[in-house]
Amino acid sequence: MAQTAFLKLKKEHNIGKPIKVAMLVNGEDVKGEENRWGKLEYKIRCENIGEDYLTAEPGSFTIKQDAEFELQASQPLMSKLLYFSKGETAVIELCNNENKPGQVYWKVEPSEKKYDKKIKDIETVEQKPYGYNSVKERDTDRRLDILWGMAFNNATRLACTDDELTPAGKVAIIKEIMPKMFEIARELDSVLEQEQKNDDDLPY
């Protein structure tokens, strides 16, 4: 069996180079795995529904049109794809932040291109998913993991802006503001979920 190609969009190679994909899994079903830097990474089954996509510099690997591949997503990107369902299509682009030179952001929008192929499931929903008693229980726990990770990252960034703080001081600040950051993240998640139910457009 041929090995599935993978794509991890990076600042060095992919800024301003959008890729059109069809989701071959539900965003909420994707389980994060901790990478060597201690951050969650998500592997998403996709199909390239746009033109052939050059993964890096000229001469590098190309993901052909209509080819299945594995998109390796960070927490910020995963938060944009969380509410996309299997069979839905999206345009994913890594963009420069004009208001903050040197920083980037993820732009994810629904694609106008429809996907009508039959999608083969890797696992059945009836199987006990990852040790949980139900799919709903698993999905709720996974969503909280994503929100907790985002809250931790934001709290860490805030603490590290003060160069006068000692490492112990930064840890104390993170511990103090983490609960509030998590609360804010959950409130925003609830708002986005409600908007999705009330609107045909997916949240950004």
BELDARA-V778922 format. One line per field, one symbol per residue. ss: DSSP state (h for helix, s for strand, l for the rest). psi: psi as a letter, one per 20 degrees, with the letter a starting at -180 (. if undefined). burial: + if it has 16 or more other C-alpha atoms within 10 Angstrom, else -. A space follows every 10 residues. Layout:
ss->???
psi->???
burial->???
This chain:
ss->llllssslll hhhhslllss ssslllhhhl lsssllllls ssssssssll llssllllll lssllllsss ssslhhhhhh hlllllllss ssssssllll lllsssssss llllllllll llllllllhh hlllhhhhhh hhhhhhhhhh hhhhhhhhhh llllllhhhh hhhhhhhhhh hhhhhhhhhh hhhhhhhhll llll
psi->pqppqqpopq hhhjpjnqpp qppjrphiip pqppaijjqp qpopprpojb rpophcrpir qpoqpjqqro poqrggghhh ihjprpiqqq ppppqqohin piqrrpopqq qipqojqppp qhqqhhqook jriqhggghg hgghgghggg ggghhggghi ioiiqrghhg gggghgiggh hhgghhghhh ghhhhhhiqh pqq.
burial->-----++-+- ---++--+++ ++++++++++ ++-------+ ++++++++++ --++++---- --++---+++ +++++-++++ ++++++++++ ++++++---- -----+-+++ +---+----- --------+- ----+--++- -++-++++++ ++++++--++ ---------+ --++--++-- ++--++--+- -+-------- -++-
